[in-house]
Structure formats: C-alpha cells, structure tokens
Amino acid sequence: MTDAVIIGGGLAGLVSSIELARRGFSVIVIERKHYPFHRVCGEYVSNEVRPYLEGLGLKINELGVKEIQRFCFTSPSGRVLETDLDLGGFGISRYKLDYALYELAQKVGVKFVLGETVESVEFASEECRIKTSNKLDFSAKIVLGSFGKNSKMDKALDRDFTHKKSPYVGVKYHIRTDFPQDLIALHNFKDGYCGISAIEEDKYCLCYLTTRDNVRKHGSISEMEKNVLWKNPHLHRIFNKSEFLYERPEVINEFSFSPKKTVENHILMVGDAAGLITPLCGNGMAIAIHGGKIAAELTADFLHQKINRQQLEDSYQQLWKDEFSVRLWIGRTVQRLFGDEWLSELALSSFSLAKPLLRFVISKTHGKVIT
Ligand SMILES: Cc1cc2nc3c(=O)[nH]c(=O)nc-3n(C[C@H](O)[C@H](O)[C@H](O)COP(=O)(O)OP(=O)(O)OC[C@H]3O[C@@H](n4cnc5c(N)ncnc54)[C@H](O)[C@@H]3O)c2cc1C
C-alpha cells in the first residue's frame, strides 16, 4: 500500500507530493495529462508564496519570471485606475512553472502516473482504493484530491456544487505585445474581465473570465470578443495590435466559485478542489500552494501516527477555513462589482477617490508571506 495517492498534478498536488516525499513517504501522483501542458490561468503568482517555493527548491529567478509591482484596472468605457501593489508578484506560464515543479517532485522520489484519469475512490477498513479510467488500481493510506476546478471526480463524489450549473467560461492566450512588464491590468467588459501581464520570454498572458450566456449570445468566442471585449478601448488595442501565439485559445468551463467541502469521502481536498477564489484576486495559485503545504504537513502527522484519521480531517477542515474562507468570500463579493457595466464604472470612480480602500481590499484577499 502506498502512503499517499494524490489525484491531480497541478500546483496543489505537486507541492503536497514534494512535501510528503521529502519526509520519506511513498507518494504517487495520478495526472490525466502529460507534462508540460497549458492551462487556463492568468499566470500572475502572488509573492506571498515566493520564499516558500524557493525553500522547496524551485529556482524562480532561473525560470525567467517577470516581476510585477503595479496594478491597474479599467472600466468597460476605458477609464483607468492605477495603484502600486504592496506585495506584488511575478509572471510565469503554468507550462513552465508546473513542469519545473514536476521535475523537482521526480527528483525527491514522487512517482507519477500520467495520462490516467481517476474515476473512483473507495474507502474501507482504513484503506483507500483508487481506480482509473484504464482500469488501473491503487491502494493508499490516504488520498489527497487536488483535481482542480473541473474534474470527473466532482461528479463521481456527487459534490453539492455540481448540482447547480455553472455559468462561467475562462479563456487564455499567450501573446507578444507592447505593454509594461511590471504591470498587471484588469480590463472590465460587459459580463466579464480580462487580465494581462508579462510572463517569461517577453510573452504576455491574456486571460479572461466571462459567462457562457455572453458567448452564446454572440455565437462564438471570437464574435463575442469583437462585439463585447473590444468595446473597452484597451482591449481593442491589445486584440488588434498583438501577435497571438496559439492557433486557438485555451478554454475552460463548468467551474464553480461556490463554497465546497474540504473533506469528502475521507479525501482531503486541496487547491481549487477545496475552493476556488475568483481570478480577479490573482492568488488562486498561492492558495493552492499554501493549501498543499498545510495538507501535506497534517498528512505527515497522520502517517507518523501522531494523529488519527478523525483528528486529521477535523484539523484540516478547521485550518483551511481559518486560512482561506474569508478571502474566498471577499473575492466572490468583489467579483459582483465587475460583472456589471454600471457597477464597475461606479467601483472605479469610488476607488479613484479612495485609493487606500482599493489597497485594503487587495490586502484582504491575500495572506501573509509563507516560508
Ligand atoms: C480565468 C482564470 C484566471 C486565473 N488567473 C489566476 C492568476 O492570474 N493568478 C492566480 O494565482 N490564480 C489564477 N487563477 C486560479 C488558478 O488557476 C487556480 O487556483 C490554480 O490553478 C489551482 O491549482 P490546483 O492545483 O488546485 O488545480 P489545477 O492547477 O487546475 O490542477 C488540477 C489537475 O488535476 C488534473 N485532474 C483533474 N481531474 C483529474 C482526475 N480525475 N484524474 C487525474 N487528474 C485529474 C488536471 O488535469 C489538472 O492538471 C485563475 C483561474 C481562472 C479560472
């Protein structure tokens, strides 16, 4: 029996696997794709996890990251508000970041099963049985569910939030364009917002969140972009004056910002599987990394028999709630301001008059720096 099976090799899964393997436990990560691969993500990493990632052995400066210290947001009509970021962050593609962590995990002894989708987890007599779509069968003392924001596993576990259809669509491009490298911008448009920031090799990540209805109304993503996003003059310029590096965008749908349970069927949920913060906060990755650290530390205590399963599950739920639930709630609340044209114009006017308030809201969606 393996000590831990981790379902999903995104940031949460990779970080928790490295933490556990470094403590001498046997760990298998099952990931449905093959590294390296692109994901829908704004690719701005908050500095709150930078020292921790470096401590884990990731050589961030050698990845060609871009340092980001300023934030601006624009209303759908194009009005601009800019502020410095107290903590700041860095830009790096998930293609590169996840691959670097995957290599690090292999070095510390994590075993990977790639191209396999987990379909079920059964728990009996202190043993977790994990089955994949190709009929592979694993057995573990503990399972971490780091399968992200849209996974077959959510349906398999009949998780509450899957009963309600989600309205969101996320779209991502990599582009080359003329834009300051130390700035992250959030451009609002009707029923959505679009972030742009620099990543490695002088590329930029252009990533937006909108609703399925918005796409349906205009027939296709490209028609919606022309008819809706381009009404914001900043987005009009970006879409018309940039080189788009993919043939087609990365797209994701069916994901939910609703609260989720952090333990289900004895699986500790980590990262987006435990709760997804709205992307405008720019720190879902930091939460996934920090959550992976917390889950691994408690799992190590359980595997060392310092705590029993019930204590593990109770402590994890409590710690997760203390650390992240208020931030997720603020993120959901602030996002409401940006879905509506009129409200986002109003938000921009109000924050222009009270810039410290904007910095206060940003700080409330972020945690303390972790090491
Ligand atoms: C539009 C958008 C923009 C965003 N922008 C930012 C940003 O700029 N900054 C930021 O910090 N955060 C951002 N986020 C959030 C961030 O992307 C996530 O919070 C982060 O990726 C969570 O990491 P994770 O490890 O939980 O999940 P993921 O990185 O999604 O990894 C989950 C993994 O599980 C695998 N998987 C799923 N199901 C199975 C299965 N059954 N079997 C095996 N493998 C499986 C998947 O293939 C995937 O590799 C954004 C989110 C969205 C939607």
The ligand as an SDF file (V2000), in Angstrom:
LIG
                    3D

 53 58  0  0  0  0  0  0  0  0999 V2000
   -9.7280   32.5060  -15.7940 C   0  0  0  0  0  0  0  0  0  0  0  0
   -8.8390   32.2230  -14.6150 C   0  0  0  0  0  0  0  0  0  0  0  0
   -7.7180   33.0120  -14.3950 C   0  0  0  0  0  0  0  0  0  0  0  0
   -6.9060   32.7640  -13.2760 C   0  0  0  0  0  0  0  0  0  0  0  0
   -5.8140   33.5650  -13.0680 N   0  0  0  0  0  0  0  0  0  0  0  0
   -5.0470   33.3810  -11.9600 C   0  0  0  0  0  0  0  0  0  0  0  0
   -3.9070   34.2100  -11.7130 C   0  0  0  0  0  0  0  0  0  0  0  0
   -3.5200   35.0730  -12.5050 O   0  0  0  0  0  0  0  0  0  0  0  0
   -3.2080   34.0010  -10.5650 N   0  0  0  0  0  0  0  0  0  0  0  0
   -3.5470   33.0380   -9.6660 C   0  0  0  0  0  0  0  0  0  0  0  0
   -2.8690   32.9060   -8.6380 O   0  0  0  0  0  0  0  0  0  0  0  0
   -4.5950   32.2110   -9.8990 N   0  0  0  0  0  0  0  0  0  0  0  0
   -5.3500   32.3600  -11.0180 C   0  0  0  0  0  0  0  0  0  0  0  0
   -6.4070   31.5170  -11.2500 N   0  0  0  0  0  0  0  0  0  0  0  0
   -6.6500   30.4000  -10.3320 C   0  0  0  0  0  0  0  0  0  0  0  0
   -5.6120   29.2960  -10.5060 C   0  0  0  0  0  0  0  0  0  0  0  0
   -5.5060   28.9350  -11.8480 O   0  0  0  0  0  0  0  0  0  0  0  0
   -6.0170   28.0730   -9.6840 C   0  0  0  0  0  0  0  0  0  0  0  0
   -6.4210   28.4830   -8.4000 O   0  0  0  0  0  0  0  0  0  0  0  0
   -4.8770   27.0580   -9.5740 C   0  0  0  0  0  0  0  0  0  0  0  0
   -4.5440   26.5650  -10.8490 O   0  0  0  0  0  0  0  0  0  0  0  0
   -5.2840   25.9120   -8.6720 C   0  0  0  0  0  0  0  0  0  0  0  0
   -4.3450   24.8580   -8.7190 O   0  0  0  0  0  0  0  0  0  0  0  0
   -4.8060   23.3740   -8.4510 P   0  0  0  0  0  0  0  0  0  0  0  0
   -3.5610   22.5880   -8.2820 O   0  0  0  0  0  0  0  0  0  0  0  0
   -5.8240   23.3430   -7.3860 O   0  0  0  0  0  0  0  0  0  0  0  0
   -5.5850   22.9440   -9.7670 O   0  0  0  0  0  0  0  0  0  0  0  0
   -5.0620   22.7710  -11.2610 P   0  0  0  0  0  0  0  0  0  0  0  0
   -3.8610   23.5740  -11.4850 O   0  0  0  0  0  0  0  0  0  0  0  0
   -6.2490   23.0090  -12.1280 O   0  0  0  0  0  0  0  0  0  0  0  0
   -4.6580   21.2240  -11.3410 O   0  0  0  0  0  0  0  0  0  0  0  0
   -5.5890   20.1950  -11.2550 C   0  0  0  0  0  0  0  0  0  0  0  0
   -5.0430   18.9970  -12.0170 C   0  0  0  0  0  0  0  0  0  0  0  0
   -5.8500   17.8520  -11.8030 O   0  0  0  0  0  0  0  0  0  0  0  0
   -5.9270   17.0920  -13.0030 C   0  0  0  0  0  0  0  0  0  0  0  0
   -7.1380   16.2520  -12.8780 N   0  0  0  0  0  0  0  0  0  0  0  0
   -8.4270   16.6600  -12.8060 C   0  0  0  0  0  0  0  0  0  0  0  0
   -9.2440   15.5950  -12.6420 N   0  0  0  0  0  0  0  0  0  0  0  0
   -8.4440   14.5050  -12.6280 C   0  0  0  0  0  0  0  0  0  0  0  0
   -8.7100   13.1220  -12.4670 C   0  0  0  0  0  0  0  0  0  0  0  0
   -9.9480   12.6560  -12.2760 N   0  0  0  0  0  0  0  0  0  0  0  0
   -7.6620   12.2570  -12.5200 N   0  0  0  0  0  0  0  0  0  0  0  0
   -6.3920   12.7070  -12.6960 C   0  0  0  0  0  0  0  0  0  0  0  0
   -6.0900   14.0170  -12.8380 N   0  0  0  0  0  0  0  0  0  0  0  0
   -7.1050   14.9050  -12.7860 C   0  0  0  0  0  0  0  0  0  0  0  0
   -5.9780   18.1490  -14.0900 C   0  0  0  0  0  0  0  0  0  0  0  0
   -5.5680   17.6650  -15.3420 O   0  0  0  0  0  0  0  0  0  0  0  0
   -5.0340   19.2100  -13.5270 C   0  0  0  0  0  0  0  0  0  0  0  0
   -3.7080   19.0290  -14.0090 O   0  0  0  0  0  0  0  0  0  0  0  0
   -7.2300   31.7220  -12.3650 C   0  0  0  0  0  0  0  0  0  0  0  0
   -8.3520   30.9230  -12.5980 C   0  0  0  0  0  0  0  0  0  0  0  0
   -9.1510   31.1720  -13.7100 C   0  0  0  0  0  0  0  0  0  0  0  0
  -10.3630   30.3090  -13.9270 C   0  0  0  0  0  0  0  0  0  0  0  0
  1  2  1  0
  2  3  1  0
  2 52  2  0
  3  4  2  0
  4  5  1  0
  4 50  1  0
  5  6  2  0
  6  7  1  0
  6 13  1  0
  7  8  2  0
  7  9  1  0
  9 10  1  0
 10 11  2  0
 10 12  1  0
 12 13  2  0
 13 14  1  0
 14 15  1  0
 14 50  1  0
 15 16  1  0
 16 17  1  0
 16 18  1  0
 18 19  1  0
 18 20  1  0
 20 21  1  0
 20 22  1  0
 22 23  1  0
 23 24  1  0
 24 25  2  0
 24 26  1  0
 24 27  1  0
 27 28  1  0
 28 29  2  0
 28 30  1  0
 28 31  1  0
 31 32  1  0
 32 33  1  0
 33 34  1  0
 33 48  1  0
 34 35  1  0
 35 36  1  0
 35 46  1  0
 36 37  1  0
 36 45  1  0
 37 38  2  0
 38 39  1  0
 39 40  1  0
 39 45  2  0
 40 41  1  0
 40 42  2  0
 42 43  1  0
 43 44  2  0
 44 45  1  0
 46 47  1  0
 46 48  1  0
 48 49  1  0
 50 51  2  0
 51 52  1  0
 52 53  1  0
M  END
$$$$
